[in-house]
Each structure stands twice: as structure tokens, then as C-alpha cells.
Amino acid sequence: MHATVNIVSLTFNRQLRAARALIGWDQEQLARTSGIAVNTIRRMEAIEGDIRCNTTTLRKVQTALETAGIEFLNHGEPGVRLKKR
């Protein structure tokens, strides 16, 4: 039996902000939903370019956003979109 690996596709601070905007969440909502401190979310979004944080933290944030309907894209230029329903 193989363990499922959650591939981290969230890599850039702009991706994170765009994902929140698409679903109408503020930083506090993302923090509550992901179980991550709001100051960590602020720090992740504040640094331009690559997000710098613990991989576990990044996975929690990505999972919260994906559960809310976000799909992360990394085909050349990273992006986000709402999942097709």
C-alpha cells in the first residue's frame, strides 16, 4: 500500500492572495480554516516571490484553499482558478 502524497502547488505569495480573493476569504478566515496563525498567513503573503515557510504549514494552507474550491496551476506560470463543479 502506498501513502498518498499531497503535492504542494502553492508556491508564490501572489497565488495565495489570488486564491483568497477568488473565494472571498480574508487572512483571518484562511487562518481559522487552515489552523495556521494569522501572523503566519500575513508573513507568507508579505514576502515578494516564493513563499518561505515550513512545508507542513504550506500543505495546511493549500488543503484549506483546495477544499474551498481552489485549483492551483503550475504550468509555466503559477496561477489559481476555481475548480469546475
matplotlib code that plots the C-alpha trace (Angstrom):
import matplotlib.pyplot as plt

x = [0.0, 1.3, 0.9, -0.8, 1.5, 0.0, 2.0, 2.5, 1.5, 1.1, 4.5, 4.1, 2.6, 0.6, -1.0, -2.0, -3.6, -5.4, -6.8, -8.2, -9.7, -11.4, -13.3, -13.8, -11.7, -9.7, -6.5, -8.4, -10.7, -7.8, -6.0, -9.1, -9.8, -6.2, -5.3, -2.4, -1.8, -3.0, 0.5, 2.0, -0.5, 0.4, 4.1, 3.5, 1.8, 4.2, 7.4, 7.5, 8.0, 8.4, 6.6, 9.1, 7.7, 7.5, 6.2, 3.6, 2.3, 2.1, 0.2, -2.3, -3.0, -3.1, -5.5, -7.8, -8.0, -8.5, -11.3, -12.9, -12.8, -9.4, -7.3, -3.6, -1.9, 1.8, 2.1, 5.0, 3.4, 1.8, -1.8, -5.1, -8.7, -12.0, -12.5, -15.1, -18.2]
y = [0.0, 3.4, 6.6, 9.5, 12.5, 15.9, 17.7, 21.4, 23.5, 26.7, 28.4, 32.2, 34.9, 36.2, 32.8, 32.8, 36.3, 35.4, 32.2, 34.0, 36.7, 34.1, 32.6, 35.8, 35.0, 37.4, 36.4, 35.6, 33.2, 31.4, 31.2, 29.7, 27.2, 26.0, 26.1, 28.4, 31.6, 34.7, 36.3, 33.4, 33.9, 37.6, 36.8, 34.3, 36.9, 39.8, 38.4, 39.0, 35.9, 32.4, 31.6, 30.8, 28.6, 25.0, 22.5, 21.3, 24.8, 25.3, 22.0, 23.0, 26.3, 24.7, 22.0, 24.6, 26.5, 23.4, 22.2, 25.6, 25.2, 26.4, 24.7, 25.5, 25.7, 25.4, 25.1, 27.5, 30.4, 29.5, 30.6, 29.7, 29.1, 27.9, 24.2, 23.1, 21.9]
z = [0.0, -1.0, 1.1, -0.7, -1.0, -1.1, -3.7, -2.8, -5.7, -3.8, -4.2, -4.7, -2.4, -5.3, -5.8, -2.2, -2.4, -5.6, -4.2, -1.2, -3.5, -5.7, -2.7, -0.8, 2.3, 4.3, 6.1, 9.3, 7.6, 6.0, 9.3, 11.1, 8.3, 7.9, 11.6, 11.0, 12.9, 11.1, 11.6, 9.6, 6.8, 6.8, 6.7, 3.8, 1.8, 2.6, 1.2, -2.6, -4.7, -3.2, 0.0, 2.7, 5.5, 6.8, 4.2, 6.7, 7.1, 3.4, 2.9, 5.5, 3.8, 0.3, 1.6, 3.2, -0.1, -2.3, 0.0, -0.5, -4.3, -5.5, -8.0, -8.2, -11.6, -12.2, -16.0, -16.7, -14.8, -11.4, -11.1, -9.5, -10.6, -9.2, -9.6, -12.1, -10.5]

ax = plt.figure().add_subplot(projection="3d")
ax.plot(x, y, z, "-o")
ax.set_aspect("equal")
plt.show()
